[in-house]
């Protein structure tokens, strides 16, 4: 669809500068209403991992070596992630559009650097859209639904088709599906929290450093946990479709992160008293299975799979908006959506040849590109602050901290190759 009005309105009644207009194309037709706050909030919740996948699968596995201080490690991850989140929010106060991170970099360092960042980011997430179905079908679901192995080939082909169909159905349909996924996984994560809090005695020492966990193991668990939240940048690509983007992004992104972090902490901290569970395939499912029965455990496990699929949808959505911004509205949105869908559907049969090899081959380059793209955003932030006449020393401090976060993510991505 053609690009409509460039720029986005600031918050009424505030003294913020008008949003940057370099890459803030509104990715919606003129007769389409802005995205509502609740829809944006649902998208943001689904983007952060989503919360059920983090609470039941990803976070417990990372804290296994520091199980005695599981609560402190989770809180540490939340604190560390505050650095990149702060930079995203500071950018978004003055730059809001379908370009997301690309628009931030363009406002700070110019279009050439921004195009490099966009190319690296796009490479990362196109791979993500393609390979994550393999993780769902061949790794996650067999652990929670043993009979699923009979349908793996069908699911490997059907999931990309379903995701593409949701996106092709239009913005409203996609946001509705993402919102339902977000609501469902928040409910199931709440159930998981309830089970762990009710049946696993949470030691106060879980939130201290002297519970048998070494300082190095604790720091590593906290740092690696912070990396799990990085997909929280995806809602920034919806800025061009919000009525008051600065306010909506600030509230929606911050609220979604705090909700997700709270669900993760409440689920993982009690497991300090049950360290054996942390080394299982899907720790959250095993806890629910032990204390609440196999039926509810299977529901949580399927919810984790759906949660992961929800992140794919969010990535797909963000990719379409970025392409719209990079092309300055010249590329019709429907063609962008269809092109990404074709890529995902065509790649699906290739995964059947060697699922494990396909996943392992694409995972590392995707992660390396992801952290490089984020590093660019954080590194150029002082340039943005200088252009906007902000105080430089806080900007440089934030940039150094967030860049260290991205460099650590890059190091973890490169570590398998160097080991």
Steps between C-alpha positions, in 0.01 A plus 500: 500500500630851436664692778265738671578794726861505612560543870290427804329717756666569831313471828241767555583741776871423516803702402680223314660581169310392189589150386780459250372472144790325335361149516160516667265400223155406621449139395122512476246632249351839577158350578634244750478597866813519714594189694330510839700499820377154603604353165842656527534370856408147387756519223764618747424217743524240225829654381681457830586138448194453562460477875385136516792376289744694718346393832455132417793427269773757431564669835501186722756335275737797526495512879579132560861566603391770744185332624554600862472867399239459227294796616798735512613387154155575357491845663853566376390424145216748533736773623754441222232513233398842628797648310391412143138561591585851618673581171207369293258710703717812474521466123124440473415823682602688186517239223197281440403323180495177309880511474552407864871451572586602144333836558697544822832441327406724208418784738833451677751413227334547163335279243808306384578367846130437557476291182788284622325452833172416326668247270668320792180503708291374207744216432477393863124494523431352160708203616306499827167481319630206297675287762289543813231264375763225513556574869127481571433181305812292562626620837222648712180315414644145529596583859143590598283308252672165429249401232592808300788319329253334262398840364832680493529524123145632470554756775833615354316586178174623654632746761672733247187490284281589798728787605509639146121468474452701819719779369344500155156524662588855600612715788189457711507121474870484580471727803198308625683167477810644667285652774327169567836322514626761746193470723511120494864476595467758778219289644703179476811670638284611792397138552866395493582769757215383717617139491862582583408742779245262651700178485866602501617681810677814389807560715585862575858404420393463136528879482845505661848427371605271783284198419762267358524665162841633396529866410599414145207262450259756645629782280485277194143391574386859548677625187371219281148545633509867402566398140169315486305826490665644189202439272325770700618742231242364255209723611710804406422421135132577565572862588366630169159351572441643847302816569738618774813290441728643769248439777374167367850359455617620840202353682449189289863394477581570864183333622550192284857461620411534868215251460722251320786542746265456794357178360850365436631587847200346676531181297875451529591628849323213685696245298802579717341244735467244221822527296451160338210637297721764337690238300189344344393560139218746580529588872170683528310212349668249732408704809136524395496131409630405843263712705194563282472205262589411144201670341589847623868432432422418138299821470797699631734320258278570201473857624878531491495385137226750413692769688802434278281514189366833625851644493530386137184696420640809673825466304308462175294809583809707579677389182211628288508839670876532465481420129232765463719759670818411310311519172345832608155367430571406136451127563135402556452343841309202364790411272743521790281275713458252215873493420597412857223241511624339180852482643379327816275255316759413234769444764279267703553187283877547526478452876372145447831387350706551816307692769780504757761604245272766353439654844862489616625645171273804510489567874849641550510743205155622601614573857823664386308731266245576773761622747694693237183682397422591862859607561472756222185645659666536839838623373359794303270619778743775616488643146122515528524669839749755363276582204202548733707703748452253783752468779788293367639329809177309583467409132857371486454304822184336369667430168798332664279286722262395223790439260659272760168315515502453122868400497431237762215370286736492203759314706247236602401458135862458391597273790383172338721570199803568716451202731 
